[in-house]
Amino acid sequence: MTLDLLDRLRDAIERHCLKPSTNTVLPGLLLFRAEAPTTPMDLVYEPRFCVIVQGSKQVMLCDQTFDYDASKYMVTAVDLPVTSHITHASADEPYLALCLTLDPVQIADVLLEMQHGLGGESLHCSRCMVVSDLTRHILDPVTRLVALLDEPGDMAFLRDSIVRELLYRLLQGPQGGVLRQIATAGSNLSHLNRAIAWIRTHYAEAFDIAEVARLAAMSPSSFHRHFRAATMMSPLQYRTRLRLQEARRQLMSGGVDAAEVGFAVGYDSPSQFSREYRRMFGSPPARDAQRIRTENATGMRGLELAE
């Protein structure tokens, strides 16, 4: 039964994750915990596989909302600026979850052993955040992977084989096409990842779309089409979200002027910065930052940290 695996996994995460975020000794494996719902937090999801073991959360990417709980799993294939919050959690039944970083080299290695071709569908860029039903075939290796935290002597010998089994199951599932894109050197997604990495580093700079498209080995029109298909936004909208998320992070620290923050993240005009900030977050920069700091001070805002 899937329920017995969930019980074992819940047990293990509760014992090994006593704070909001725990970076485990298993490479790429992070555990998460929250004892109350959280208000929406803006962050960037990197390529990874995620499972909620108890509780639920909501993730918003542009105008699309993903709700998932212990019956689902999520895969993201590129760096995506999202807004997320935990919707169900309490001290008696805390929100418990895990994420595993997706390694393109490991995925490619599994694909080669499966003797699957790396052409065809893997060359077409599809949506890069998907939620699917969690099956026993996927939950079983996940449970055994987390159980290695209790068996450090077995970790070095068994970790890779369990991760390979998990990747094999994911590749056979409804998100197999997305994973194949991650691992395929010639896929549009692999080219997009180069451009996305550049935008994340240079988000505060003005840039020419044609130059960024060249990083992805695409024409500007093809780059726009594939970028929107993968991220649900245009390259400039992606850059705007990165700018505004970083601006909000800086404003939350306090003691900084909103106009200075706007200039720091790439805006030439304080009025444009304020207008776009209000459109995304619902309030002008200074007022929004004050509200968040007040909620933090009164304990109303939960911690979600890196998840």
Secondary structure as UniProt FT lines:
FT   HELIX           2..16
FT   STRAND          21..23
FT   TURN            27..28
FT   STRAND          29..34
FT   STRAND          41..45
FT   STRAND          48..54
FT   STRAND          56..61
FT   TURN            62..63
FT   STRAND          64..69
FT   TURN            70..71
FT   STRAND          72..76
FT   STRAND          80..88
FT   STRAND          95..101
FT   HELIX           104..114
FT   HELIX           120..123
FT   STRAND          129..133
FT   HELIX           136..147
FT   HELIX           148..150
FT   HELIX           152..172
FT   TURN            174..175
FT   HELIX           176..183
FT   TURN            185..186
FT   HELIX           188..201
FT   TURN            203..204
FT   HELIX           209..215
FT   TURN            216..217
FT   HELIX           220..231
FT   HELIX           235..252
FT   HELIX           258..264
FT   TURN            265..266
FT   HELIX           270..281
FT   HELIX           285..297
FT   TURN            298..299
FT   TURN            305..306
//
